[in-house]
């Protein structure tokens, strides 16, 4: 019997690094999900959902207020418990606790410890992909994003994203998860997805560790 494909991937990076587009492409890649005779999807989840407020562009698991921290931490515990209960399944996560760490440190001066979460994710076989781009390449990415963005003002100051990227690198350097740092400055999403698939295959990230 063939081994079951159950990759568990966390995509981290600033805005304009095409994380969501890459998540959808990963969900179609034959090396990641196997050959398909009909179309279906693995779960794609995100900490970027503004699920704490009943209005657009509100707060959620990344940009919560200090008084909402217990709710955020409980949400993270719920997610990882769900992963544990369904460990023989594929999960693609578009931004997660690294994004939370960087936002909360930058905007609220808070350092949240996710080491307990990481240990559980590592046991499950999660792999992290850190999508980066050069400072000068953010402008070309912004031009593409403005064609579809419903909130274009968030891309006015591109320097914010590069500073955030440096902070993310500092957090990711401390991670115990397997990490692939992937430059997306050329805006080639298909190349990026092929690289991720190849890395997962090489590191055993396509299958359950047990």
C-alpha positions as YAML, in Angstrom:
chain: A
units: angstrom
residues:
- id: 1
  name: UNK
  ca: [0.00, 0.00, 0.00]
- id: 2
  name: UNK
  ca: [1.31, 3.46, -0.90]
- id: 3
  name: UNK
  ca: [2.14, 5.83, 1.93]
- id: 4
  name: UNK
  ca: [-0.54, 8.40, 2.61]
- id: 5
  name: UNK
  ca: [0.30, 12.00, 1.72]
- id: 6
  name: UNK
  ca: [-0.39, 14.14, 4.79]
- id: 7
  name: UNK
  ca: [1.86, 17.23, 4.50]
- id: 8
  name: UNK
  ca: [1.46, 19.91, 7.16]
- id: 9
  name: UNK
  ca: [2.73, 23.27, 5.96]
- id: 10
  name: UNK
  ca: [2.88, 26.68, 7.64]
- id: 11
  name: UNK
  ca: [3.48, 29.61, 5.27]
- id: 12
  name: UNK
  ca: [4.92, 32.68, 6.95]
- id: 13
  name: UNK
  ca: [5.98, 36.02, 5.51]
- id: 14
  name: UNK
  ca: [4.87, 39.60, 5.26]
- id: 15
  name: UNK
  ca: [2.09, 40.81, 3.04]
- id: 16
  name: UNK
  ca: [3.00, 40.85, -0.67]
- id: 17
  name: UNK
  ca: [4.89, 37.56, -0.51]
- id: 18
  name: UNK
  ca: [2.04, 35.69, -2.24]
- id: 19
  name: UNK
  ca: [1.39, 33.32, 0.66]
- id: 20
  name: UNK
  ca: [-2.29, 32.80, -0.11]
- id: 21
  name: UNK
  ca: [-1.71, 32.29, -3.83]
- id: 22
  name: UNK
  ca: [1.02, 29.78, -3.02]
- id: 23
  name: UNK
  ca: [-1.24, 28.00, -0.53]
- id: 24
  name: UNK
  ca: [-3.84, 27.42, -3.26]
- id: 25
  name: UNK
  ca: [-1.17, 26.24, -5.70]
- id: 26
  name: UNK
  ca: [0.22, 23.82, -3.12]
- id: 27
  name: UNK
  ca: [-3.28, 22.44, -2.81]
- id: 28
  name: UNK
  ca: [-3.21, 21.54, -6.51]
- id: 29
  name: UNK
  ca: [0.38, 20.28, -6.80]
- id: 30
  name: UNK
  ca: [0.60, 16.53, -7.58]
- id: 31
  name: UNK
  ca: [3.75, 16.11, -5.45]
- id: 32
  name: UNK
  ca: [1.86, 17.56, -2.48]
- id: 33
  name: UNK
  ca: [-1.63, 16.08, -2.85]
- id: 34
  name: UNK
  ca: [-1.07, 13.23, -5.31]
- id: 35
  name: UNK
  ca: [-2.76, 12.66, -8.68]
- id: 36
  name: UNK
  ca: [-6.41, 13.67, -8.83]
- id: 37
  name: UNK
  ca: [-9.21, 12.48, -11.05]
- id: 38
  name: UNK
  ca: [-11.57, 15.11, -9.66]
- id: 39
  name: UNK
  ca: [-11.14, 18.37, -7.83]
- id: 40
  name: UNK
  ca: [-11.25, 18.64, -4.04]
- id: 41
  name: UNK
  ca: [-9.19, 20.47, -1.47]
- id: 42
  name: UNK
  ca: [-7.21, 20.05, 1.72]
- id: 43
  name: UNK
  ca: [-7.98, 22.49, 4.55]
- id: 44
  name: UNK
  ca: [-6.36, 25.91, 4.15]
- id: 45
  name: UNK
  ca: [-6.61, 27.95, 7.33]
- id: 46
  name: UNK
  ca: [-5.22, 31.31, 8.39]
- id: 47
  name: UNK
  ca: [-4.49, 33.33, 11.51]
- id: 48
  name: UNK
  ca: [-5.16, 36.38, 9.34]
- id: 49
  name: UNK
  ca: [-8.92, 35.87, 9.42]
- id: 50
  name: UNK
  ca: [-10.47, 38.86, 11.21]
- id: 51
  name: UNK
  ca: [-12.67, 36.58, 13.28]
- id: 52
  name: UNK
  ca: [-12.72, 38.57, 16.53]
- id: 53
  name: UNK
  ca: [-14.79, 41.45, 15.14]
- id: 54
  name: UNK
  ca: [-18.05, 41.71, 13.22]
- id: 55
  name: UNK
  ca: [-16.74, 44.18, 10.62]
- id: 56
  name: UNK
  ca: [-14.27, 44.00, 7.70]
- id: 57
  name: UNK
  ca: [-10.53, 44.42, 8.33]
- id: 58
  name: UNK
  ca: [-11.06, 43.92, 12.03]
- id: 59
  name: UNK
  ca: [-9.07, 42.04, 14.64]
- id: 60
  name: UNK
  ca: [-8.19, 38.39, 14.83]
- id: 61
  name: UNK
  ca: [-5.53, 35.92, 15.86]
- id: 62
  name: UNK
  ca: [-2.65, 38.15, 14.71]
- id: 63
  name: UNK
  ca: [-3.72, 41.70, 15.56]
- id: 64
  name: UNK
  ca: [-5.79, 41.17, 18.71]
- id: 65
  name: UNK
  ca: [-5.83, 43.72, 21.54]
- id: 66
  name: UNK
  ca: [-3.99, 42.91, 24.81]
- id: 67
  name: UNK
  ca: [-7.28, 42.27, 26.58]
- id: 68
  name: UNK
  ca: [-8.14, 39.73, 23.88]
- id: 69
  name: UNK
  ca: [-4.98, 37.69, 24.47]
- id: 70
  name: UNK
  ca: [-6.72, 34.90, 26.47]
- id: 71
  name: UNK
  ca: [-9.13, 34.42, 23.58]
- id: 72
  name: UNK
  ca: [-6.25, 34.31, 21.09]
- id: 73
  name: UNK
  ca: [-4.25, 31.79, 23.12]
- id: 74
  name: UNK
  ca: [-7.31, 29.61, 23.54]
- id: 75
  name: UNK
  ca: [-7.82, 29.71, 19.76]
- id: 76
  name: UNK
  ca: [-4.25, 28.54, 19.17]
- id: 77
  name: UNK
  ca: [-4.75, 25.70, 21.66]
- id: 78
  name: UNK
  ca: [-7.93, 24.73, 19.83]
- id: 79
  name: UNK
  ca: [-6.21, 24.68, 16.44]
- id: 80
  name: UNK
  ca: [-3.31, 22.52, 17.59]
- id: 81
  name: UNK
  ca: [-5.70, 20.14, 19.35]
- id: 82
  name: UNK
  ca: [-7.69, 19.83, 16.11]
- id: 83
  name: UNK
  ca: [-4.47, 19.02, 14.26]
- id: 84
  name: UNK
  ca: [-3.66, 16.34, 16.83]
- id: 85
  name: UNK
  ca: [-7.10, 14.79, 16.57]
- id: 86
  name: UNK
  ca: [-6.80, 14.66, 12.77]
- id: 87
  name: UNK
  ca: [-3.07, 14.08, 12.42]
- id: 88
  name: UNK
  ca: [-3.37, 11.80, 9.39]
- id: 89
  name: UNK
  ca: [-4.65, 14.63, 7.24]
- id: 90
  name: UNK
  ca: [-3.12, 17.47, 5.23]
- id: 91
  name: UNK
  ca: [-3.07, 21.00, 6.61]
- id: 92
  name: UNK
  ca: [-1.89, 24.21, 4.92]
- id: 93
  name: UNK
  ca: [-1.68, 27.23, 7.21]
- id: 94
  name: UNK
  ca: [-1.45, 30.72, 5.66]
- id: 95
  name: UNK
  ca: [0.21, 32.77, 8.46]
- id: 96
  name: UNK
  ca: [0.27, 31.56, 12.03]
- id: 97
  name: UNK
  ca: [2.01, 32.23, 15.33]
- id: 98
  name: UNK
  ca: [5.15, 33.88, 13.88]
- id: 99
  name: UNK
  ca: [2.95, 36.62, 12.41]
- id: 100
  name: UNK
  ca: [1.28, 36.99, 15.80]
- id: 101
  name: UNK
  ca: [4.62, 37.30, 17.60]
- id: 102
  name: UNK
  ca: [5.85, 40.02, 15.24]
- id: 103
  name: UNK
  ca: [2.62, 42.05, 15.25]
- id: 104
  name: UNK
  ca: [2.18, 41.91, 19.01]
- id: 105
  name: UNK
  ca: [5.81, 42.87, 19.67]
- id: 106
  name: UNK
  ca: [5.63, 45.76, 17.19]
- id: 107
  name: UNK
  ca: [2.24, 47.20, 18.16]
- id: 108
  name: UNK
  ca: [1.78, 46.24, 21.81]
- id: 109
  name: UNK
  ca: [5.29, 45.50, 23.08]
- id: 110
  name: UNK
  ca: [4.21, 41.99, 24.06]
- id: 111
  name: UNK
  ca: [6.36, 38.85, 23.77]
- id: 112
  name: UNK
  ca: [4.19, 35.77, 23.54]
- id: 113
  name: UNK
  ca: [5.83, 32.40, 24.09]
- id: 114
  name: UNK
  ca: [4.70, 29.78, 21.58]
- id: 115
  name: UNK
  ca: [7.34, 27.17, 22.42]
- id: 116
  name: UNK
  ca: [4.70, 24.80, 23.81]
- id: 117
  name: UNK
  ca: [2.74, 25.14, 20.54]
- id: 118
  name: UNK
  ca: [5.84, 24.52, 18.44]
- id: 119
  name: UNK
  ca: [6.70, 21.33, 20.29]
- id: 120
  name: UNK
  ca: [3.28, 19.91, 19.54]
- id: 121
  name: UNK
  ca: [3.45, 21.03, 15.90]
- id: 122
  name: UNK
  ca: [6.89, 19.44, 15.50]
- id: 123
  name: UNK
  ca: [5.59, 16.13, 16.85]
- id: 124
  name: UNK
  ca: [2.88, 16.23, 14.20]
- id: 125
  name: UNK
  ca: [5.41, 16.82, 11.41]
- id: 126
  name: UNK
  ca: [4.69, 20.46, 10.58]
- id: 127
  name: UNK
  ca: [7.16, 22.19, 8.26]
- id: 128
  name: UNK
  ca: [7.47, 25.95, 7.90]
- id: 129
  name: UNK
  ca: [8.11, 27.93, 4.71]
- id: 130
  name: UNK
  ca: [9.33, 31.50, 5.18]
- id: 131
  name: UNK
  ca: [8.56, 33.50, 2.04]
- id: 132
  name: UNK
  ca: [10.77, 36.56, 1.59]
- id: 133
  name: UNK
  ca: [11.53, 39.17, -1.03]
- id: 134
  name: UNK
  ca: [14.17, 41.85, -1.62]
- id: 135
  name: UNK
  ca: [13.32, 45.45, -0.62]
- id: 136
  name: UNK
  ca: [13.19, 46.63, -4.23]
- id: 137
  name: UNK
  ca: [10.84, 43.85, -5.31]
- id: 138
  name: UNK
  ca: [7.96, 44.90, -3.03]
- id: 139
  name: UNK
  ca: [6.90, 47.56, -5.54]
- id: 140
  name: UNK
  ca: [6.23, 45.07, -8.34]
- id: 141
  name: UNK
  ca: [4.27, 42.89, -5.93]
- id: 142
  name: UNK
  ca: [2.22, 45.88, -4.83]
- id: 143
  name: UNK
  ca: [1.26, 46.70, -8.43]
- id: 144
  name: UNK
  ca: [-0.09, 43.19, -8.87]
- id: 145
  name: UNK
  ca: [-1.94, 43.21, -5.56]
- id: 146
  name: UNK
  ca: [-3.63, 46.57, -6.17]
- id: 147
  name: UNK
  ca: [-5.50, 45.03, -9.10]
- id: 148
  name: UNK
  ca: [-7.56, 42.96, -6.66]
- id: 149
  name: UNK
  ca: [-7.15, 44.48, -3.20]
- id: 150
  name: UNK
  ca: [-10.22, 45.63, -1.29]
- id: 151
  name: UNK
  ca: [-8.03, 47.57, 1.15]
- id: 152
  name: UNK
  ca: [-5.27, 49.21, -0.95]
- id: 153
  name: UNK
  ca: [-4.14, 51.73, 1.70]
- id: 154
  name: UNK
  ca: [-2.44, 48.94, 3.64]
- id: 155
  name: UNK
  ca: [0.23, 48.89, 0.92]
- id: 156
  name: UNK
  ca: [1.08, 52.61, 1.02]
- id: 157
  name: UNK
  ca: [4.27, 52.26, 3.08]
- id: 158
  name: UNK
  ca: [6.34, 49.36, 1.77]
- id: 159
  name: UNK
  ca: [9.13, 49.94, 4.28]
- id: 160
  name: UNK
  ca: [6.85, 48.51, 6.96]
- id: 161
  name: UNK
  ca: [6.88, 45.13, 5.25]
- id: 162
  name: UNK
  ca: [10.65, 44.91, 4.98]
- id: 163
  name: UNK
  ca: [11.08, 45.79, 8.66]
- id: 164
  name: UNK
  ca: [8.48, 43.17, 9.51]
- id: 165
  name: UNK
  ca: [10.36, 40.65, 7.38]
- id: 166
  name: UNK
  ca: [13.53, 41.21, 9.40]
- id: 167
  name: UNK
  ca: [11.62, 40.69, 12.64]
- id: 168
  name: UNK
  ca: [10.07, 37.52, 11.27]
- id: 169
  name: UNK
  ca: [13.49, 36.18, 10.38]
- id: 170
  name: UNK
  ca: [14.65, 36.76, 13.94]
- id: 171
  name: UNK
  ca: [11.69, 34.75, 15.28]
- id: 172
  name: UNK
  ca: [11.97, 31.99, 12.69]
- id: 173
  name: UNK
  ca: [15.71, 31.57, 13.37]
- id: 174
  name: UNK
  ca: [14.68, 30.36, 16.84]
- id: 175
  name: UNK
  ca: [12.09, 27.89, 15.58]
- id: 176
  name: UNK
  ca: [12.47, 24.16, 16.21]
- id: 177
  name: UNK
  ca: [10.43, 23.31, 13.12]
- id: 178
  name: UNK
  ca: [12.10, 22.42, 9.80]
- id: 179
  name: UNK
  ca: [12.24, 25.72, 7.89]
- id: 180
  name: UNK
  ca: [12.68, 26.54, 4.21]
- id: 181
  name: UNK
  ca: [13.46, 30.20, 3.47]
- id: 182
  name: UNK
  ca: [12.32, 30.93, -0.07]
- id: 183
  name: UNK
  ca: [12.91, 34.16, -2.00]
- id: 184
  name: UNK
  ca: [9.89, 35.18, -4.09]
- id: 185
  name: UNK
  ca: [11.43, 38.38, -5.48]
- id: 186
  name: UNK
  ca: [10.96, 37.13, -9.05]
- id: 187
  name: UNK
  ca: [7.18, 36.76, -8.42]
- id: 188
  name: UNK
  ca: [7.33, 33.23, -9.86]
- id: 189
  name: UNK
  ca: [4.75, 31.37, -7.78]
- id: 190
  name: UNK
  ca: [5.00, 28.13, -9.73]
- id: 191
  name: UNK
  ca: [8.76, 27.98, -9.17]
- id: 192
  name: UNK
  ca: [8.16, 28.59, -5.47]
- id: 193
  name: UNK
  ca: [5.62, 25.78, -5.22]
- id: 194
  name: UNK
  ca: [7.91, 23.35, -7.06]
- id: 195
  name: UNK
  ca: [10.72, 24.26, -4.65]
- id: 196
  name: UNK
  ca: [8.48, 23.67, -1.63]
- id: 197
  name: UNK
  ca: [7.32, 20.31, -2.98]
- id: 198
  name: UNK
  ca: [10.90, 19.21, -3.64]
- id: 199
  name: UNK
  ca: [12.00, 20.27, -0.14]
- id: 200
  name: UNK
  ca: [9.12, 18.46, 1.54]
- id: 201
  name: UNK
  ca: [9.96, 15.31, -0.40]
- id: 202
  name: UNK
  ca: [13.63, 15.55, 0.58]
- id: 203
  name: UNK
  ca: [12.89, 16.15, 4.26]
- id: 204
  name: UNK
  ca: [10.10, 13.60, 4.67]
- id: 205
  name: UNK
  ca: [7.53, 16.35, 5.14]
- id: 206
  name: UNK
  ca: [4.95, 14.72, 2.89]
- id: 207
  name: UNK
  ca: [4.19, 11.92, 5.34]
- id: 208
  name: UNK
  ca: [3.30, 11.42, 8.98]
- id: 209
  name: UNK
  ca: [6.40, 11.04, 11.20]
- id: 210
  name: UNK
  ca: [4.94, 8.00, 13.01]
...
